[in-house]
Amino acid sequence: MNRETPIHSRAPARPDGAEMREQLARLREQQEHLFAQLHAGEQHFKQLARSVWRVQEDERRRLARELHDGIGQHLTALRHRLDVLARSEEIAAAGNGSLQQALQLCDIAIQETRTLSRLLRPQILDDLGLEAALRWLARHTAEGTGCAIEVEVGALPGPVDSDLATLLFRVAQEALANAQKHAQASNIMVRLSHRADHLQLLVVDDGRGCDTTAAFAKSSSGHSTGLASIRERVRLFGGQFSLVSQPGEGLQLRVLLPFAASGATP
């Protein structure tokens, strides 16, 4: 009687320590390469986003200049012509009331054109810098709302880079608009300071406050883009954005950005 020879299965050879270290090194190298590619892609995206943002600001600057130097100047010239006609005795006797109405409409158009031009891109931001622009913005907002706005600007180590100055101005502009339209604040404080190679912008109001989670959810859904836009722009420049608020307890908005002196490349 023949007996079958038993077949013994051989276990696969286990890699020795050197092979395992080699495999781990290859995996680590592949992981580092992927992380490097991801970081490079993220930096490229940030550069593109900054470029788009700069183009938008340049377009705002161009439109503001055209409104001020083009339409604004034409309206001013028209206003002078109407004023000359209103002083003419013959025309004044024939229809002074209509001319006065035309003069009033012309004054309103001139004022609205100037306001729109300044809100698009205030010339004072380019001419006199961030502090002057923040103080102008506070005065303009207070005149329209009646609320008290205090601006504090600490000692800065040098002129602020144009991109950072524009970003901080837009953050303050959005924060004051939010306090005006939604929070119904009576008192607002805007403070710009320099801390450990960073610029800090703090905006505090005593308005109605809000649920920050719901506010960001609303902003992300497209119903309101202000908060989401501010947060993303701040992140593009390597900064930090925080919003602290509760219903009925006012609101505190804080932005921290790496400081770049004027002329530096971010």
Helices and strands as residue ranges (DSSP letters): H 17-66, I 67-71, H 72-87, H 89-120, H 123-127, H 130-145, E 148-153, H 162-178, I 179-183, E 187-195, E 198-205, H 212-220, H 226-236, E 240-245, E 251-258
